[in-house]
Each structure stands twice: as structure tokens, then as C-alpha cells.
Amino acid sequence: MSAIDDGFRPPQLACAIARTNETTHDIIRSSFDRSPLFSGSIEGRGPRYCPSIEDKVRRFADRDGHQIFLEPESLTNALVYPNGVSTSLPEEVQLAFMRSISGLERVEIVRCGYAVEYEFVDPRTLSSTLETREIAGLFLAGQINGTTGYEEAAAQGLAAGLNAAAKALDLDSVRFDRRTSYIGVMIDDLTLQGVSEPYRMMTARAEYRLALRADNSTSRLGQQALAAHCVGDSRRAQIREHFEARGCSTWNMTPEGAADALYAPYLERQEREWTAVLGDRTVQIPANLDFRAIPGISNEMSERLSAARPETLDQASRVRGVTPAALSALYVAASRRAA
Ligand SMILES: Cc1cc2nc3c(=O)[nH]c(=O)nc-3n(C[C@H](O)[C@H](O)[C@H](O)COP(=O)(O)OP(=O)(O)OC[C@H]3O[C@@H](n4cnc5c(N)ncnc54)[C@H](O)[C@@H]3O)c2cc1C
């Protein structure tokens, strides 16, 4: 996916798939009261997008099985990570349910699953450079800001690191915009809205997602990378060539290549819809509107909106955690109903 990919091809290992079954679920169900996630000894909400197996068995009771990816941990040892069965159940229950799975009858557990509850810093106390307002010069990135995920941590690490370096060197700060990067969407969401559950950067959170693509990353962020002095000589030359070839120095969402032309009508529609959302916040939301049925609105957004039941788009825009992308989809649905 990288614009500077030079053929990196790491050795590949087979990754098998296994599946839980009714026996597995019976074992898990009979031990619900022993899970700290359910017994009340852990109060925090787990990550929505990677629930524990006990959570999946309880929330999706109609399913007769859940997939497990058996991922080799290393090229040099025989350990396998069973992705999909994170759990906080007691050790003997873990062994019993794992051995109930076809293909894993003789499995040994080297390290048991566990749950941890951790504190985080309210990200609304950070500026968009990820510097804390309370302690100048202290920058925070990753899970400590209430996010979950490798990419979220890495992207914030980049933003916080660039800004810490810029501050130390007395250079301009580096701020990411929602219109030009997912990093911008995430930092904007975190620092303005805060988090009420572990935050994951879903593409659906970005109102400009059609324009945020791997194939135009140099156009979107190249100039910013040059200004932030964060690229080496060869990459700098490549970015300059890229802009010279296009005869422009900035990116303004107008079609510029083979790929942008392909998306052009959709980009234009996206821009039109978003301009309308910003311009007309008085749009009424019907009292019986089923948020779950609106295309483009995630479960998370429909839960927040259903709980708050805003009457206008303006009110919806002030519901905590509701993203601009969800507002845009809501605007389209509410306007259609009114028409
Ligand atoms: C079992 C498991 C599976 C996961 N699977 C996925 C997945 O498939 N995909 C995904 O995207 N995310 C996954 N995650 C989430 C992801 O791993 C984390 O959200 C991410 O690694 C957080 O990165 P971070 O840099 O914020 O924190 P961490 O990676 O926790 O880094 C914090 C570092 O600080 C160090 N530290 C702590 N205290 C001190 C101290 N006092 N002094 C010095 N150092 C200290 C710690 O040792 C640690 O190295 C998973 C998490 C777990 C636990």
C-alpha cells in the first residue's frame, strides 16, 4: 500500500481457522458468573470491535459458532495465538472450552487470557498537537488517550512525536485536518468529543472518507511532510517530483489523477451534502426515525442517537460522540423523509 514500497516480502506462515460450537458455548455460558466482566469487578466497557468470547456468546446468543484465527506467534517457535477468543474466565474454564473446539482437542495453554482495566487521560484535556494543557511539553499518544488499536497508537505517536520535536526545536506545530487525513479525524474526535468507550478509528467516522485514500496520500500529506521536516532526502525528492508532475503545490480535493476522476462524481456529492449539513441545522428529525436503518450509520452512532433522540440536526450535532459522517448520513435520511 505504500507509495515507497520496494518489494518488501516477509516469509509467510499458514494461519488456520477454527470455530467454536454449542458445547463451547455451553461451557462458557455456565461460567458467566465467574467472568469479572460480568460479575461487576470490572466496570469499564470493553472494546466494542473486539469483544471477549463470553461477550460474544451472550450478545449474539443466536449464533451457533464464532470463528477463531489460529495465528503463529513467531517464525521460530510453535506458539499460536487464538485470535477471537479473548477471555477473562478462570483458567480451567479456558482449557475446557478450548479443548471443545474441533481440531484443538489436545491443546495446551501456555499463557491464559486475562482482562485488565486501565485508567486513561480525558483526551479533551489535550490540544490538537496532543500536548497536555496542564503540563506544557508533555505529549500523550495511544491507549492512554482512551483509544484501542495498533494503528490508532502509531498514528498518535507520529503526531505527538512530530509536535514534541517541533516544540523542542522551536518549529511550527504539526496539525492534521479532518479533510486530509484519518489522523486528523481521530485527533479531532478525541480532543473535541472525548471518549465514553475505547475509541477505534473506523472509516465511517470520516465525512470525507472518499477522499482519504492510500493512492492519494502523497498529494494529501506530502507538503505537510516537507514542512514538518520529517522525511529523508530521497522521499523529499519524490514528493517534490510528485507535485511538479501535477503542476501544483497543494491539494484541494479537485480531481487530479486516474483514481480521483473515478471518484469525482461521488466526491462532488459528498462535498454538496456536507455543505448542506453545515448550512441547514434546522432540519427536523422525525420522532419515529429508525436510526439503525439509515445507511452509513454505524451501530455505535445509532445507539448514541437512539439514546438522545435529537429533534433537529442541530441537536444531533451536540450529542456526545456523534461524528460528522453520521450527521451527514442523518441529514440525507431526514431530508428524504421530509420531502
Ligand atoms: C491481547 C491483545 C490483543 C490485541 N489485538 C489487537 C489487534 O489485533 N489489533 C489492534 O489494532 N490492536 C490490538 N490490541 C490493542 C493494541 O495492542 C493496543 O491498543 C496498543 O498496543 C496500544 O499501544 P500504546 O503504545 O498506546 O500502549 P502499549 O503498547 O501498552 O505501550 C505502553 C508501553 O509503556 C511501557 N510502560 C508502562 N509504564 C511504564 C513506565 N512507568 N515506565 C516506562 N515504560 C512504561 C509499557 O511497558 C509498554 O511498553 C490488542 C491488545 C491486547 C492486549
The ligand as an ORCA input file, in Angstrom:
! r2SCAN-3c Opt
* xyz 0 1
  C      -4.229     -9.429     23.737
  C      -4.382     -8.172     22.918
  C      -4.668     -8.270     21.560
  C      -4.784     -7.116     20.795
  N      -5.061     -7.263     19.476
  C      -5.097     -6.182     18.697
  C      -5.291     -6.326     17.284
  O      -5.439     -7.414     16.751
  N      -5.314     -5.200     16.523
  C      -5.128     -3.971     17.079
  O      -5.119     -2.981     16.329
  N      -4.955     -3.793     18.407
  C      -4.926     -4.869     19.241
  N      -4.755     -4.713     20.585
  C      -4.668     -3.340     21.158
  C      -3.277     -2.755     20.961
  O      -2.310     -3.714     21.294
  C      -3.098     -1.549     21.901
  O      -4.209     -0.663     21.822
  C      -1.846     -0.764     21.506
  O      -0.733     -1.622     21.510
  C      -1.618      0.365     22.495
  O      -0.364      0.980     22.196
  P       0.257      2.035     23.190
  O       1.584      2.414     22.606
  O      -0.717      3.098     23.483
  O       0.447      1.247     24.570
  P       1.352     -0.019     24.873
  O       1.600     -0.826     23.653
  O       0.716     -0.663     26.053
  O       2.733      0.649     25.269
  C       2.941      1.259     26.524
  C       4.395      0.967     26.892
  O       4.728      1.725     28.059
  C       5.512      0.903     28.901
  N       5.388      1.443     30.263
  C       4.317      1.410     31.087
  N       4.613      2.025     32.246
  C       5.874      2.471     32.140
  C       6.753      3.191     32.996
  N       6.357      3.593     34.200
  N       7.984      3.474     32.563
  C       8.398      3.096     31.333
  N       7.614      2.417     30.455
  C       6.384      2.104     30.871
  C       4.887     -0.476     28.759
  O       5.813     -1.474     29.150
  C       4.608     -0.511     27.247
  O       5.707     -0.987     26.505
  C      -4.620     -5.834     21.389
  C      -4.334     -5.742     22.754
  C      -4.205     -6.878     23.510
  C      -3.869     -6.753     24.989
*
